[in-house]
Amino acid sequence: MIKGINRQVVEVRDTGSECFERILFFVKPEYAGLSEGKIRERAGLAARGATQPPATRVKKSRLTEVLKVGLSMLTGVALGIVISLAVR
């Protein structure tokens, strides 16, 4: 959702990318006074840099997760033993 009324938006339809159909740029208020040509030029430069979609998050391996849980359990057991011996 876009909030606010006074927003200047530049739409780039020719992205030069097979991944992106179009890109919307929201101009910062302090740059709204620049000429339309200058803003479109900068938006085009930024769009040409967007040739690939953002990298997806790498899924952690199942083995790493199991080892973390196992180590946590062992640490808890060891700590419980140390505390029970100290209380006696």
N, C-alpha and C positions, 0 to 999 in steps of 0.2 A: 504494500500500500504506500502510496506517495502522499505525504502530508505537506501542507503548505500551498499557498496559492501562487506566489511569485517565484516560479522556477523556470529557468531557461533550459530547455532540453534540445540536444542535437541528436538526430537519428542518422546513423550511417547504415545504408542498405547494401552498398557494395563493399563487403568486408574483405574480399579476397581470400576467404577461408571456406573450406568445404564443411566445416563444423558449425559455423555461425551464419545465420541468415541475415540478421541485422543486430546492431548494437546501439543502445541508448546511453548517452552521456548527459549527466546533470552538471551544468556549469555552476561553479562556485560564484556566490554573489559578488565577490570582489573582482571577478573577471567578466562579469556581464557587460561591462562597458566596452570590451574589445569589439572590433568589427566582426560581422558575421563570417566573412571570409577567413579571417584569422582563426576564429573558433573552429570553423569547419575543417580548416587545414590541420589544426592540432588534433581534432577528433579523428581525422583520417589517419594521421600518423600513429595514434594510439590503437586504432582498429587494425592496422596492418601488423601490429605486434601481437595481435590476438589470433594467431594461426591455429592453435591447438586448444582443446578444452583443458580446464584445470586438472592437474593430476589428482587421481582418486586416492583416497587414504589407503595405505597398504594394510591389509588385514594381518594381524599378528598370528603367528603359527599356533596351532592347538597345543603343541608340545611346550612352548614357552609359557602359555597360560597354566597348564597342568603343573609344570615345575614351580611356578610362582605360588600356586595354591598349596602344593605339597610342602614347600619350604616354609610357608607361613604356618601350616599346621605343626610341623616339626618344631618350629621356634616356640609356638604356644605351649606344646607339650613340655619342652625343655624348661621353659620359664615356670610352668606349673610345678614341675618336679623341684626346681631350685627353691621356689617359694615354700613348698610344703616341707622341705628339709630345713629351711631356715626357721620355720615356725616351731618345730619340735624342740 
